[in-house]
Amino acid sequence: MKWSLVLCFGISLVLVSCASFQPTQPKGFAPFKSKTFASDFRAMSPEGITWRISAEEHKPKADLAFWKPALRKRMTEAGYRIVDSLSFEASGQKGWALELAAPLGQSDYSYLVAIIPCDKDLILVESSGTVADFAKRKSEILATLANIQAK
């Protein structure tokens, strides 16, 4: 029993030290665990706006000059309409975000996808919800982008 506690503590230290970002969520969002995406950090607002931060291997390793048109091309080819784009800085790392729109059933949805290229990882941030609900939370979402602690 004692060894299993020590082992669990050791594994949790390794997992925390490997994360390339400090989990954070917009004001009023509650974090939750996902069984499907255990390494992601997820949170949700009472209205159902989702927030997710994940890290992917930074491959191919490139700066924002590469990732901006690559992300724009990928999302427009997937059928999203670009609403806005913005540059931001998180922990001294330059990041870039696209605000997108897409119909889903009888509703229109906003989808924000942001990238922060770091040394080993590419940090991805996503947030989505109905256009009306997203608009109410947009300032908190954008403020949180700048508060992400990239490692």
N, C-alpha and C positions, 0 to 999 in steps of 0.2 A: 504494500500500500504506500509506504513512504517513498520507495523508488519510483512508483508511477507518478506521484505528485512532483518529484524532482524532474522527471522526464518531461511531463506536461509543461512545467515552468520553463525548462530549457528550450523546448520547441517553440513556445510562445515568444520567448525572447528572440529567437532566430527569425521567426516570421515578422515580428515588429521591426527588427533591424534591417530586414530585406526590403521593406516597403519604401518606395521612392517618393512618397508623399505622406503628409500628416492628414488623417481623415478630418474633414470639416464639412459642415452643411450650412445652408442659408438659415437665417433667423426664422424660427417658427417651423422648421422641418424636423422630423423625428427620424433618427437612424434606425435601420432594420437590417437583419442578416438575410442573405440570400443563400439558399442551399445550392443553387445552380452556379452562382458566381461567387465563390467563397473569398477570392482575393480582392474583389471590388468593395468599395464603400458605397452604401446606398442610403438614401433618406427620402422622405416624402412629406409633403405639406398636407394639411387637413383637406384641401380641395382636390388632392390627388396629383399635384405636380411632383414629378419624380426628379431625383438628383443622383448622379452616379459618378464616381471617380475611379479610374482604373489605370494601371500601368502596363504597357506592352513593351516588348523588347524594341529598342530604337534601331530598327532595321528596315530599310537602309538608313544609316545614320546621316542626317541632313539637318540643315537649319530651316528657319521659317520660310526663307525664299523658295525652298523646295516644297514644304508641306502646305503652304497656302493654296497654290494652284492645284495641287494634288487633291486636297480635301474639297475644294470648290468643284472640281471636275467629278469626283466620286459622288458627291451629293446631288449635283444637278442630273447626272446620268441615272441616279436612282429615283428621280422623279420629284425631288424637293424643289421648292421655289425659294430663292435666296431673298430674305427680307432685309438683312443688315449684316455687316461684319465689323469687328472691332479688334484692336490690338490692346493688350494689357500686359502687366508685369506681375509675376508671382514669385516671391522670394528671390528677386533679382534675375529671374528667368523670363525671357520674353515669351508671351503666349499670343494666340490668335483664336478668335471665335467666330462662328457663323450662326446667325439666327435664321432658321428656315421655317417654312410653312408647308403643310400637306393636308389634303382632305383625308379623313378617316371616318367612313360611314357617313352619318349625317352632320358630323362636326368637322371643323377645321382645327388642326393642332399646330402648335409652335414647338419647334425642336431646336435647342441650342447645342452645338457641339464645339468644344474648344480643345486645342492642343497646346501642350507645353513641352517642347523638345528639351530633354535633359541629357546628361552624359550617357548613362546606360539605358534609360527608359524614356519612352514617349508617354507623357501623362495625358490621358483623355478624360474630358469632363462632358457629361451629357445631362440635359434637363429637358423635360417635355411635359406638355399638358394642353388642355384646350386653349385656344387663342385668348379668350376672355380671362381665364384664370391665370394663365402665364403672364399676361400683361400686368396683373395686380402684383405679382411676385418678381417681376423682371429686375427691379432695382436691387432687391436683396440678392438675387441670383448673380447679377453682375458684380456686386460688391464682394461676394464670396469668392469669385474667380481670383480677384487680386489678393485675397487672404490665404490662398492655398499655399501651404508650406512644402515646396518642392525640395527634395533632398539630393 
